[in-house]
Amino acid sequence: MTSLRRRLHRVVIVLVIGLLSQWLIADRMIVHVDESEMATRLQHDADSLASAITVRPDQGVSVDFSRVGQIYGRPGSGHYFVLRSARTALVSPSFGDARPFALPAAASESVTRVEGPFGQPLLVLVRRLQLGDAVIDMAVGEDLSALQAQLLAFRLLFLAASVAILLASAAIQRLEILRALHSVEQARDAILRLPKGIAPVDTTDAPEEIRPLLEEIDRLMGFVERRLHESRTAIGNLSHAVKTPLAGLLRLTEDPLFDAHPDLRQALHEQIEAIRVRIERELTRARIAGDRRSGPGFDARAELPALVQMLARIHHGKTLDIRWQAPERVLPFDREDLLEVIGNLADNACKWAASRVRIVIEAGDGLCIVVADDGPGCAPDLLDTLGARGLRADETRPGHGIGLAIVRDIADAAGGSLLFRPSASLGGLEVEVRLPR
């Protein structure tokens, strides 16, 4: 498939060929016009010279220089003539001491180029005259050096103008193409933002040829938005509908009839709690995959103090030193997603920490969140499996093992990564989440 850039290059090549052809044609036309004008002038000079020629049987050919332009009498003037008859030959004084050019043969009249007496190019008109019984060959020449210098200046000027026109045309064409494709790029960006939120495609400035396509893309994205909203709503409705019967089942397990069957009560409790956890997980996944429009961003310095206080209340049974570090600006990421990620990681760290938890947030090309603790860490063979669905590293600790799985879901949905490793500074587990911008 040919790209627009390559097609633009083809247009530029055609334009170059067109300008080059125009330059050659204009050059040939100017040379032809100038040489035609010079040939006409030479014909007039030849007529004047022919009228000044006298043929005497005793003296041969003579010229009345008073009837010929003075320019033929000045050495090196660039204007020359040569006369030759059967008995004598006569050249203009303008040759000076230089050797005259050879007289070209001509049956009647012709225009040709010869080398001049000083090596310069000459345009020469050759004519054969019949004066009485005498046949005289006459050649009248004019120096082409000045004309060629003017032609060279014209060629350079025309070439510079052609190059300038070519560059300007290519730049204008590129600008117009980029302006025409700006709306298409907006549509592409809107499609790329689909995982983060639906954004309408602006077709205001789009060319008429592209606007129908952009309108169809916008209509398709609206359809996707409605489908996502309907799917999210359906999952939410189903989950909430199931919660009520689950609450009823949980109350039934408190019936005194189950006092005689504690194992059965415990098994029912575990199954009901597993269903509730699965419902909460699916609700979270629905929020991640659903409408995630860009909000005001995440202000870590405003959100983290309250999160730290909440974690301290939840884990009041131990003394925790929870410290955090974050940029002093609002981060362009979804607030709910980051609270979910940081909250789950920090809660897991507090659960395992002996006394210290560190939260570090760094913003660059993307976002990097690192949460570490000084707990016992994790066995190396389990590091790669942490965050897997339903996995709990220690069944003796409270929880359901879905916190890290939710973090992984959010990272995967955003195109990010989740990494587990031993903490070099605290000695426990360190979790790193990277989210692209």
C-alpha angles and dihedrals in degrees: 000000000000116000124224089243091058091046090051089052089053090052090050090050091051089048091051091050090048093050091046091051090048090049092051093046092048091047093050092046093051092047090048093049094047094047091046090052090047091048090052089051090049090052090054090048090048090052091051091047092048091053090052095052119105125187118203121179092224099039102031119213120357134173129216099223092191088072093047123075116270089235089078090058097055114088114241093009093137093242117100142166135191126197123192131179133168092271107028145018127213130190132189119261088238088084089069110181093337122109113258119243118257113267109246116229115251132171094203121340132332142156120229143155124250137168113266129228092267096041094266122132116259132196105218130195111206119198134170116220130198109207108174107302093339124096112206127189110209128190122186117188138186130196114254096194096097092046092049091049090053090047091051091052090048092048092051092047092046091047092050091048091048092050090048091049090047094051092044091048092049091047093048091046092050091048092050092048091049090049090049091049095045091091090049090053089051089053090049091050090048090052090049088052092056093103090053100040144312115273123184119245113242110226097169097107097027118125116255091247093056100035096083090054092049091048090053090049090050090048090049092050090050089052090050090049092053092047092050091048092048091048092048092047092048092051091047093048092048092048094048091045090055093047093068095056089044091055088050091051090049090054090048090058088062090062112120089237088076092055088087091051107047092160091056091048090050092049091050091048091052094048093047091048091049090053091048092050090049090051092051090048093051091048089054092048090049090054091048094049095038133066106338102167118178109265131187091296132244120300102197095187090055097043105038099063091058090045091052091050091050092050091050090054093047093050096038091139091078135042108246130187102207114183130175140190125198141157118273095240142070111274118223094235134106110278096214093050094051093046088051093049098043093039095052094043094046093045090051091048092049090049092057102029122108094209112318135070126175127197117190123181120188126181124201127120085345137348127289120193119187122184119182136173138188095236128121092285124215134291111262092237090058098048093087093049098049112115093028116139112277095358119138118184092206122021091196093068120081119256141070103254096245100109096082091039089057090049090052091049091053092046092048093047090053093046092250135126140245121211131184122198141146114279112248093198104039102024097230131087122317122197122195124194120188121193122186119231 
